[in-house]
Amino acid sequence: MKTADELFSLGHRDLSGLVAYTVTLQERLRVLEEKDAQNSQNSSKPPSSDGYQKPAPKSLRQKSGKKSGGQQGHRGHTLEPVEKPDHTIVHKLTLCPCGCGADLSRRTVTRVEGRQVFDLPPQKLEVTEHVVEFKICPRSGNEVHAPWPKGVDAPTQYGSRITAWLAYLCVQQLIPVERIGQMCQDLFGHGVSDATICSAVQKTDQSISPFKSSVVDHILQAPVAHADESGIRVKGKLHWLHVVSTKLVTWYGIHAKRGREAITSFAFLLLYKGILIHDCWASYLELACEHGLCNSHILRELTFVHEELHQDWAGALHKLLLDMKQAAARHKNQKKLLPPAQLSYWHRRYRSLLRKGRLANPQTASPPEQKKRGRKKQTKPQNLLDRLEKYEAWVLAFLHDSRVPFTNNLAEQDIRMIKVKQKISGCFRTMEGAQRFLAVRSYISTARKNGLQILPTIVDALNGYPFMPHETINWPE
């Protein structure tokens, strides 16, 4: 592309050059204005890119009409007294508190009333010493000893519970290793090194080996799966974090590439035959499975076209998609399918608004001298319309199959906390460390989706009993 000075010189030679120069400047101005108007509310840009001038919050959720607070039937978490407290302190009444000063020490107690205080006991590491006996064999004359318990391999070492706790703080609570060491010093009076914390994550990773293959098997069986990817840094270089998840399991992978090469490397997505929900990334479109598109992305793009480019069709389509979502949710709650007549009506309205969009964004033919090889450059509304027309069945898949969600939020939620980890602690120092962290995070996420307590589940894995999703899954509708 020519610089502004070159174009200006060209414009002075003839009128056609000046016109071309003006058109080019107008196009540049349009692109810059659109770029400046983009934020996390009307594009795929993350909230962290909004800077200090953050847009007013806008939620896609609509008012439900319910009162705030716990709903009817909600199980609360009130602090209930226990039947057998750990300690009981009796406060004797010896002098009358009414002011008369009477001696009550010999009076009969008419009744008692108790109040319970829940608190943490003083924290300390519990040390268990294993002692084995040595004896002389009467036959060989050699000194022999009783076998050491399984897992007791060194004169001093950390047990499974403290190891699980260190891995839990690092992988689930995303606390930097230096602060975990400080926490141990403050709580137990016993600091742990960075290497010990990294070793805890490594041991947890090694203990969940059977779990890793079972997650892939369950994703391949799932009727609906979610996929997403995001940039992450390893050794200071950009890599790509990939996630494939369902309502019951989470799988993470990391690769130097974002697209086809990464998907081929992970391999199992090539075998998937269910419905894959994603954001229309080109590499997913090549997969042989069925597809569903994330409508959150589409709604944000429609918001941009409506609010920044002032095109009414986009606002109408935004509302239409939300109306479709509500209708599909009502029928799903009633365990009914949308009737064919209503489906036909929704599709007609959808296509009618796309035609209005085309009228507002007509295709312009490039002058013969400006024709270039490759795909023709288009505006954002034109690209969005192309996608909405070509993939109509995938955009509206949630209308036809109650298992298909309206958004890809499940995958985005699974990927979000890894991004938080990177913001807190910076990049991963090694690829091996990143892979171990993601494997343990997959285990934790899957356990939580199945309603399990995280810390005991990690302890079980370190003791040789990792959590395994059930062989036959009753997938939630």
C-alpha positions as CSV (number, residue, x, y, z in Angstrom):
1,M,0.0,0.0,0.0
2,K,1.3,3.5,-0.9
3,T,2.1,6.0,1.8
4,A,0.0,9.2,2.2
5,D,2.8,11.3,0.6
6,E,3.0,9.0,-2.4
7,L,-0.8,9.1,-2.9
8,F,-0.8,12.9,-2.5
9,S,1.9,13.3,-5.2
10,L,-0.1,10.9,-7.4
11,G,-3.3,13.0,-6.8
12,H,-1.6,16.1,-8.2
13,R,-0.9,14.5,-11.6
14,D,-4.4,13.9,-12.7
15,L,-8.0,14.1,-11.4
16,S,-8.5,10.3,-11.3
17,G,-5.5,9.9,-9.1
18,L,-6.9,12.5,-6.7
19,V,-10.2,10.7,-6.6
20,A,-8.5,7.4,-5.8
21,Y,-6.4,9.2,-3.1
22,T,-9.6,10.5,-1.5
23,V,-11.3,7.1,-1.6
24,T,-8.3,5.5,0.0
25,L,-8.2,8.0,2.8
26,Q,-11.9,7.6,3.4
27,E,-11.5,3.8,3.6
28,R,-8.6,4.2,6.0
29,L,-10.7,6.6,8.2
30,R,-13.7,4.2,8.2
31,V,-11.5,1.3,9.3
32,L,-9.9,3.3,12.0
33,E,-13.2,4.6,13.3
34,E,-14.7,1.1,13.4
35,K,-11.6,-0.2,15.2
36,D,-11.8,2.6,17.8
37,A,-15.5,1.9,18.4
38,Q,-15.0,-1.7,19.2
39,N,-15.0,-2.9,22.8
40,S,-15.8,-6.0,24.7
41,Q,-19.5,-5.3,24.5
42,N,-19.8,-5.2,20.6
43,S,-16.9,-7.5,19.5
44,S,-14.8,-10.4,20.5
45,K,-12.2,-8.2,22.2
46,P,-11.6,-9.2,25.8
47,P,-12.7,-6.8,28.7
48,S,-9.0,-6.3,29.6
49,S,-8.6,-4.4,26.2
50,D,-11.2,-1.8,27.1
51,G,-8.7,0.3,29.1
52,Y,-9.9,2.9,31.6
53,Q,-12.8,4.0,29.3
54,K,-14.8,0.9,29.9
55,P,-18.3,0.8,28.2
56,A,-21.4,0.7,30.4
57,P,-22.2,-2.9,31.3
58,K,-24.7,-4.6,29.1
59,S,-26.1,-8.0,29.8
60,L,-27.8,-10.3,27.3
61,R,-29.9,-11.6,30.2
62,Q,-33.4,-10.3,30.5
63,K,-35.5,-9.8,33.6
64,S,-37.1,-13.0,34.8
65,G,-39.7,-11.4,37.0
66,K,-38.4,-13.3,40.1
67,K,-37.6,-11.5,43.3
68,S,-33.9,-11.2,44.3
69,G,-32.4,-13.7,46.7
70,G,-33.0,-17.4,47.2
71,Q,-35.9,-18.8,45.2
72,Q,-38.6,-21.1,46.5
73,G,-37.1,-24.6,47.1
74,H,-33.6,-23.3,47.3
75,R,-31.6,-25.2,49.9
76,G,-29.8,-22.7,52.1
77,H,-26.5,-22.9,54.0
78,T,-27.4,-21.7,57.5
79,L,-24.8,-22.4,60.2
80,E,-26.6,-25.1,62.2
81,P,-25.5,-26.2,65.7
82,V,-23.9,-29.7,66.0
83,E,-25.1,-32.3,68.4
84,K,-21.6,-33.1,69.8
85,P,-19.3,-30.1,70.0
86,D,-15.6,-30.7,70.2
87,H,-15.2,-28.6,73.3
88,T,-17.7,-27.4,76.0
89,I,-17.1,-24.6,78.4
90,V,-19.5,-24.2,81.3
91,H,-19.9,-20.6,82.6
92,K,-21.0,-20.9,86.3
93,L,-23.3,-18.4,87.9
94,T,-22.1,-17.5,91.4
95,L,-23.3,-14.0,92.0
96,C,-26.7,-12.6,91.1
97,P,-26.3,-10.2,88.1
98,C,-29.4,-8.2,88.9
99,G,-27.5,-6.0,91.3
100,C,-28.5,-7.4,94.7
101,G,-25.2,-9.3,95.0
102,A,-26.8,-12.5,96.3
103,D,-24.7,-15.6,96.5
104,L,-25.9,-18.2,94.0
105,S,-23.1,-20.7,94.2
106,R,-25.2,-23.2,96.2
107,R,-28.4,-22.7,94.3
108,T,-29.8,-25.4,92.0
109,V,-29.4,-24.9,88.3
110,T,-32.9,-24.6,86.8
111,R,-31.8,-24.9,83.1
112,V,-28.9,-24.2,80.8
113,E,-28.7,-22.7,77.4
114,G,-25.8,-23.1,74.9
115,R,-24.4,-21.1,72.1
116,Q,-21.8,-22.6,69.7
117,V,-18.9,-20.8,68.1
118,F,-17.4,-22.3,65.0
119,D,-13.7,-21.6,64.6
120,L,-10.4,-23.0,63.2
121,P,-8.1,-24.9,65.5
122,P,-4.5,-23.8,65.7
123,Q,-2.8,-25.1,62.5
124,K,0.2,-27.4,62.6
125,L,1.7,-30.1,60.4
126,E,1.0,-33.5,61.9
127,V,4.1,-35.8,61.7
128,T,3.7,-39.5,61.6
129,E,6.9,-41.6,62.0
130,H,7.0,-45.1,60.5
131,V,9.3,-47.4,62.3
132,V,10.2,-50.8,60.9
133,E,11.8,-53.6,62.8
134,F,15.1,-55.2,61.7
135,K,16.0,-58.8,62.6
136,I,18.6,-61.4,61.7
137,C,17.4,-64.2,59.4
138,P,18.2,-67.6,61.2
139,R,18.8,-69.3,57.9
140,S,20.8,-66.8,55.8
141,G,22.2,-64.8,58.7
142,N,21.4,-61.6,56.8
143,E,19.7,-58.6,58.4
144,V,16.1,-58.2,57.2
145,H,13.4,-55.7,58.0
146,A,9.6,-55.3,57.6
147,P,8.5,-53.6,54.4
148,W,8.0,-49.8,54.4
149,P,4.4,-48.7,53.8
150,K,3.6,-47.9,50.2
151,G,4.6,-44.3,49.3
152,V,7.0,-43.9,52.2
153,D,10.3,-43.6,50.2
154,A,12.5,-41.1,52.0
155,P,13.7,-40.3,55.6
156,T,11.4,-37.2,55.5
157,Q,8.7,-36.3,53.0
158,Y,5.3,-34.7,52.7
159,G,2.1,-36.8,52.9
160,S,-0.7,-36.9,50.4
161,R,-3.0,-34.4,52.2
162,I,-0.4,-31.5,52.3
163,T,0.7,-32.4,48.7
164,A,-2.9,-32.3,47.6
165,W,-3.4,-29.0,49.4
166,L,-0.4,-27.4,47.6
167,A,-1.7,-28.6,44.2
168,Y,-5.1,-27.3,45.1
169,L,-3.9,-23.8,46.0
170,C,-1.8,-23.6,42.8
171,V,-4.2,-25.1,40.2
172,Q,-7.6,-24.5,41.6
173,Q,-7.2,-21.2,43.5
174,L,-4.5,-20.0,41.1
175,I,-2.2,-18.6,43.9
176,P,1.4,-17.9,42.8
177,V,3.9,-20.3,44.3
178,E,5.7,-17.6,46.3
179,R,2.5,-16.7,48.1
180,I,1.7,-20.4,48.7
181,G,5.1,-20.6,50.5
182,Q,4.2,-17.5,52.5
183,M,0.8,-19.0,53.4
184,C,2.4,-22.2,54.7
185,Q,4.8,-20.3,56.8
186,D,2.0,-18.1,58.3
187,L,-0.3,-21.1,58.9
188,F,2.0,-23.8,60.0
189,G,5.2,-22.1,60.8
190,H,6.8,-24.2,58.1
191,G,7.6,-22.7,54.7
192,V,7.7,-24.8,51.5
193,S,9.9,-24.1,48.5
194,D,8.8,-23.3,44.9
195,A,10.2,-26.7,43.9
196,T,8.0,-28.5,46.5
197,I,4.9,-26.8,45.1
198,C,5.8,-27.7,41.5
199,S,6.6,-31.2,42.6
200,A,3.1,-31.5,44.2
201,V,1.5,-30.5,40.8
202,Q,3.7,-33.0,39.1
203,K,2.8,-35.9,41.5
204,T,-0.9,-35.1,41.0
205,D,-0.5,-35.1,37.3
206,Q,1.2,-38.5,37.4
207,S,-1.5,-39.9,39.7
208,I,-4.4,-39.1,37.2
209,S,-3.0,-40.9,34.1
210,P,-6.0,-43.2,33.8
211,F,-8.4,-40.2,34.1
212,K,-6.8,-38.5,31.1
213,S,-7.8,-41.1,28.6
214,S,-11.3,-41.5,30.1
215,V,-12.0,-37.8,29.5
216,V,-11.3,-38.2,25.7
217,D,-13.5,-41.3,25.6
218,H,-16.4,-39.5,27.2
219,I,-16.2,-36.5,24.9
220,L,-16.3,-38.8,21.9
221,Q,-19.6,-40.3,23.3
222,A,-21.1,-36.9,24.1
223,P,-24.0,-35.8,21.8
224,V,-22.9,-32.1,22.3
225,A,-19.4,-30.7,23.0
226,H,-18.0,-27.2,23.2
227,A,-14.6,-26.1,21.8
228,D,-12.7,-22.8,22.1
229,E,-9.1,-21.6,22.0
230,S,-7.2,-18.6,23.4
231,G,-3.6,-17.3,23.4
232,I,-1.3,-18.2,26.3
233,R,2.4,-17.7,26.8
234,V,5.0,-20.4,27.4
235,K,8.6,-19.4,27.8
236,G,7.7,-15.9,26.7
237,K,6.3,-17.1,23.3
238,L,2.7,-17.2,22.2
239,H,1.0,-20.6,22.2
240,W,-2.6,-21.6,22.0
241,L,-4.7,-23.1,24.8
242,H,-7.4,-25.4,23.5
243,V,-10.4,-26.6,25.4
244,V,-13.1,-29.2,24.6
245,S,-15.8,-29.6,27.2
246,T,-19.2,-31.0,28.0
247,K,-21.4,-30.5,31.0
248,L,-19.6,-33.3,32.8
249,V,-16.0,-33.3,31.6
250,T,-13.3,-30.8,30.6
251,W,-10.2,-31.4,28.4
252,Y,-7.3,-29.0,27.9
253,G,-4.5,-29.0,25.4
254,I,-1.7,-26.6,24.5
255,H,-0.1,-26.2,21.1
256,A,2.2,-23.7,19.3
257,K,-0.5,-23.4,16.6
258,R,-4.2,-22.3,16.7
259,G,-5.8,-24.1,13.8
260,R,-5.7,-27.2,11.7
261,E,-2.2,-28.3,12.8
262,A,-3.2,-28.3,16.5
263,I,-6.5,-30.1,15.9
264,T,-4.7,-32.8,13.9
265,S,-2.1,-33.1,16.7
266,F,-4.8,-33.7,19.3
267,A,-6.5,-36.2,16.9
268,F,-9.6,-37.1,18.9
269,L,-11.7,-34.2,17.5
270,L,-11.2,-35.7,14.0
271,L,-13.2,-38.7,15.3
272,Y,-16.0,-36.7,17.0
273,K,-19.4,-37.3,15.4
274,G,-21.7,-35.3,17.7
275,I,-22.6,-31.6,17.6
276,L,-19.6,-29.3,18.2
277,I,-20.4,-25.8,19.5
278,H,-17.8,-23.1,18.5
279,D,-17.4,-19.6,17.3
280,C,-17.1,-20.4,13.6
281,W,-13.3,-20.6,13.6
282,A,-12.3,-22.0,10.1
283,S,-10.4,-25.0,11.4
284,Y,-13.5,-26.3,13.2
285,L,-15.6,-26.0,10.0
286,E,-13.4,-28.7,8.4
287,L,-14.4,-31.3,11.0
288,A,-16.8,-34.0,9.8
289,C,-19.1,-33.6,12.9
290,E,-22.3,-31.6,13.1
291,H,-22.0,-27.9,14.1
292,G,-23.6,-25.2,16.2
293,L,-22.4,-21.6,16.4
294,C,-22.0,-19.4,19.4
295,N,-24.7,-16.8,19.3
296,S,-23.1,-14.6,21.9
297,H,-20.4,-13.7,19.4
298,I,-23.1,-12.9,16.8
299,L,-25.1,-10.7,19.2
300,R,-22.0,-8.7,20.0
301,E,-21.3,-8.1,16.3
302,L,-24.9,-7.2,15.7
303,T,-24.6,-4.7,18.6
304,F,-21.7,-3.1,16.8
305,V,-23.4,-2.8,13.5
306,H,-26.6,-1.4,15.1
307,E,-25.0,1.1,17.6
308,E,-21.9,2.2,15.8
309,L,-23.0,1.9,12.1
310,H,-26.6,2.8,12.8
311,Q,-28.2,-0.1,10.8
312,D,-31.6,-1.0,12.1
313,W,-31.7,-4.5,10.6
314,A,-28.9,-5.5,13.0
315,G,-30.9,-4.3,16.0
316,A,-34.0,-6.2,14.8
317,L,-32.0,-9.4,14.3
318,H,-30.5,-9.0,17.7
319,K,-33.9,-8.9,19.3
320,L,-35.2,-11.8,17.0
321,L,-32.4,-14.1,18.2
322,L,-33.2,-13.3,21.8
323,D,-36.9,-14.0,21.2
324,M,-36.0,-17.3,19.6
325,K,-33.9,-18.1,22.6
326,Q,-36.8,-17.5,25.0
327,A,-39.2,-19.5,22.9
328,A,-36.8,-22.5,22.7
329,A,-36.2,-22.3,26.5
330,R,-40.0,-22.3,27.2
331,H,-40.5,-25.4,25.1
332,K,-37.5,-27.1,26.6
333,N,-38.8,-26.5,30.1
334,Q,-42.1,-28.1,29.0
335,K,-40.2,-30.9,27.3
336,K,-41.7,-30.1,24.0
337,L,-40.3,-29.5,20.5
338,L,-41.1,-26.2,18.6
339,P,-43.9,-26.9,16.1
340,P,-42.9,-26.9,12.5
341,A,-45.1,-23.9,11.7
342,Q,-43.3,-21.8,14.3
343,L,-39.9,-23.0,13.1
344,S,-40.8,-21.9,9.6
345,Y,-41.9,-18.5,10.9
346,W,-38.6,-17.9,12.7
347,H,-36.6,-18.8,9.6
348,R,-38.7,-16.5,7.4
349,R,-38.2,-13.6,9.8
350,Y,-34.5,-14.4,10.0
351,R,-34.0,-14.4,6.2
352,S,-36.2,-11.3,5.8
353,L,-33.8,-9.3,8.1
354,L,-30.8,-10.6,6.2
355,R,-32.2,-9.3,3.0
356,K,-32.6,-5.9,4.6
357,G,-29.0,-6.2,5.7
358,R,-28.0,-6.8,2.1
359,L,-29.8,-3.7,1.0
360,A,-28.0,-1.7,3.6
361,N,-24.7,-3.2,2.6
362,P,-24.6,-3.7,-1.2
363,Q,-21.7,-5.3,-2.8
364,T,-19.5,-2.8,-4.7
365,A,-17.5,-3.9,-7.7
366,S,-13.8,-3.0,-7.7
367,P,-12.4,-1.0,-10.7
368,P,-10.6,-3.4,-13.1
369,E,-7.3,-1.8,-12.4
370,Q,-7.7,-2.5,-8.6
371,K,-8.6,-6.2,-8.9
372,K,-6.4,-8.4,-6.8
373,R,-6.1,-12.1,-6.3
374,G,-7.6,-13.7,-3.3
375,R,-10.8,-13.0,-1.4
376,K,-12.4,-9.6,-1.9
377,K,-12.1,-7.2,1.0
378,Q,-15.4,-6.5,2.6
379,T,-16.9,-4.5,5.4
380,K,-17.7,-6.0,8.8
381,P,-21.5,-6.1,8.1
382,Q,-20.9,-7.8,4.8
383,N,-18.7,-10.5,6.4
384,L,-21.3,-11.0,9.1
385,L,-24.1,-11.3,6.6
386,D,-22.1,-13.9,4.6
387,R,-21.7,-16.0,7.7
388,L,-25.3,-15.7,8.8
389,E,-26.5,-16.7,5.3
390,K,-24.1,-19.5,4.8
391,Y,-24.4,-21.1,8.2
392,E,-28.1,-20.4,9.0
393,A,-28.7,-24.0,10.1
394,W,-25.8,-23.8,12.5
395,V,-26.8,-20.4,13.9
396,L,-30.3,-21.6,14.6
397,A,-29.4,-25.2,15.6
398,F,-30.7,-24.4,19.1
399,L,-34.3,-24.1,17.7
400,H,-34.3,-27.6,16.3
401,D,-32.4,-29.6,19.0
402,S,-33.1,-28.9,22.7
403,R,-29.6,-30.2,23.6
404,V,-27.9,-27.5,21.6
405,P,-27.2,-24.4,23.7
406,F,-27.6,-20.8,22.5
407,T,-24.0,-19.9,23.3
408,N,-20.6,-21.4,23.7
409,N,-20.3,-20.2,27.3
410,L,-19.4,-23.6,28.7
411,A,-16.1,-23.6,26.8
412,E,-15.4,-19.9,27.4
413,Q,-16.0,-20.4,31.2
414,D,-13.6,-23.4,31.2
415,I,-10.9,-21.3,29.5
416,R,-11.4,-18.1,31.5
417,M,-9.7,-19.2,34.7
418,I,-6.6,-20.2,32.8
419,K,-6.4,-16.7,31.5
420,V,-6.8,-15.4,35.1
421,K,-3.9,-17.7,36.1
422,Q,-1.7,-16.1,33.4
423,K,-2.6,-12.6,34.6
424,I,-1.7,-13.5,38.2
425,S,1.5,-15.4,37.7
426,G,2.7,-14.5,34.2
427,C,3.6,-17.1,31.5
428,F,4.5,-20.7,32.1
429,R,8.2,-21.3,32.2
430,T,8.2,-24.6,30.5
431,M,5.9,-26.6,28.2
432,E,6.0,-29.5,30.6
433,G,4.9,-27.3,33.4
434,A,2.0,-25.9,31.3
435,Q,0.9,-29.4,30.3
436,R,1.0,-30.7,33.9
437,F,-1.0,-27.7,35.1
438,L,-3.7,-28.1,32.4
439,A,-4.0,-31.9,33.1
440,V,-4.6,-31.3,36.8
441,R,-7.0,-28.4,36.0
442,S,-8.9,-30.8,33.7
443,Y,-9.2,-33.3,36.6
444,I,-10.4,-30.6,39.0
445,S,-12.9,-29.1,36.6
446,T,-14.3,-32.5,35.8
447,A,-14.6,-33.4,39.5
448,R,-16.4,-30.1,40.2
449,K,-18.8,-30.6,37.3
450,N,-19.7,-34.0,38.8
451,G,-20.4,-32.4,42.2
452,L,-17.3,-33.7,44.0
453,Q,-15.3,-31.9,46.7
454,I,-12.0,-30.9,45.1
455,L,-9.4,-31.4,47.9
456,P,-10.5,-35.0,48.9
457,T,-10.6,-35.9,45.2
458,I,-7.0,-34.9,44.8
459,V,-6.0,-36.8,47.9
460,D,-7.7,-39.9,46.5
461,A,-5.7,-39.6,43.3
462,L,-2.4,-39.3,45.2
463,N,-3.4,-42.4,47.2
464,G,-3.9,-44.3,44.0
465,Y,-7.6,-43.9,43.5
466,P,-8.2,-41.2,41.0
467,F,-11.8,-40.1,40.2
468,M,-13.0,-41.7,37.0
469,P,-16.2,-40.5,35.2
470,H,-18.8,-43.3,35.1
471,E,-18.4,-45.7,32.2
472,T,-22.0,-44.9,31.0
473,I,-22.9,-41.3,31.2
474,N,-26.5,-40.1,31.4
475,W,-25.8,-36.9,29.6
476,P,-27.9,-33.9,30.9
477,E,-30.4,-32.6,28.5
